[in-house]
C-alpha cells in the first residue's frame, strides 16, 4: 500500500510503500517512553520503501537490549515522532509512526509485540466514557 504522511506542523513530509503484514502495536517500555503514551502503533515499510519529500528530521540513536542501534526520528519544530530505522548503511526497513500517516484510518494493526510490557488497562477500553469532542 502506498501512503503519504507528515509531522504535525508539516515541516517534514514523506511517502512510503508499506508491508501489508507490518502493522503492529508495540508495548515495549522504550516505545512507551519515546511516544509519551502507553504504546506506539507502527507501520513497517518494504525494504527501502520510504522517501522523504520535505524537511530533515532530527535523529536520536537508541541502543536496544540486543546492542542494535536504531535511529528514532522526529520533527525538530513540533516534536512529532516520524519513523525509526537501523543506524547502518545499506537497505533499510522503516517503522513509520502511524499517527503521521495520512491514510491512518485505513490501517489496522495485525499484532501486538512486547506484550509482556503492556499496561493492563490498555486491553479493554470499551467501558470508558466516550466524548466526541473535548
N, C-alpha and C positions, 0 to 999 in steps of 0.2 A: 504494500500500500504506500502510495506517495503521500507525504504530508508536508505541511509548512508550519512555521511557528515563529515565535518572538518572545522576548522578555517583556515584562510589564510596561516599561517605558518606550519600547520599540527601538532602542539603540542597537539591539542585536536581533537579527532575523536569520532564518535558515530554511532549508528544505531537506528532506530525507526520504529514504526508502526503508520502510520498516520490515522486520522479520515478523511474519504473521503469528508466529508462536512465541514472540519475545515480549509479551506484555505481562508484567508482574507487579505485585506489591511486595516491597522489601521492608521487613520489620527489624533489620539489624540495628544495633544501637548507634552505629555511625550514621545511618540514614535518618534515624530519629533526631540526632543532634544536628546534622548538617541541614536538615529540612526545617527544623524547629517544630516538628509535628510528631505524631505517633508512628508514622510510617511514610514511605515515599513510593509513588507509583511511577514505574519506568517502562519505556518502550525501547526495545533493542533494535538497532538497525541491522541491515545486511552488512557484510564487510565493505568498508569504505562507502557506506550509504548515507553519508552526511555531508552537506555542503553549506558552509557559512556564506550568507548573502550580504550581510551588513554588520559592521561592528567587529570588535575584538574582545572576547570575554577575558576576564581575569581568571587566573588559574591558581588553585590551591592543590598541592600534591599531598595526598593521603597515603600512608603506608599501611596496608592491611595486615591482618594476623599472619598471612602467608608470606609476607615480605614484599608482595606485589605493590608497585607504585601506581596509583590511579589519579588522573587529573580530574579534579572537581571544578567545573567552570561555572561562572556566574557573571551577571552584568555588574560592572563597576559603578554604574549610576544608580540603578534601582535595587540591586542585590538579588534579582531573580536567579535561582539555580537553573542552568540550561541543560547541561549534559555531563556525563563522566565517561572517560575512556582511558585506555592504558597509557602510561607515560613512557612510551618507547617508539622507536621508528618502525616503519612497516605498515602493513594493512591493519586497519582498526575497526572495531565494533564500537558503536556509541550507544550509551544508555541515556536516552533523552528523558527529561523530566516532563511527564505527561501534562502537567499544568501549563506548560508553554506551547503545547501543540494546538493549532487552530481547530483541528478535527477531533479534539479530545472526547467529544460526546459520542463519537463513533467507535471508540476504543473501550474494550472491556478486558481487565486483567484475567489471565488464564490460571495463575497460580500465586501462592504466597510463599516467599522464601524467608529464611532466617526466622521461621515461625516461633521458635523457642524464645525469642526476644519480644514477641508481640505483647502489647499492653492488653490485659484481659478484657477491657471494656470495648475494644475495637471490633470484636467479633459479632456483636449484636447491637446495632444502633436503632433497631426498629421501635423500641419503647421510648426513645427521646422525643420531646416536643418538636414539632416541625413548624417553623416560622418562614413564610415565603420571602419576606424581606425584613431586614433589620436596620 
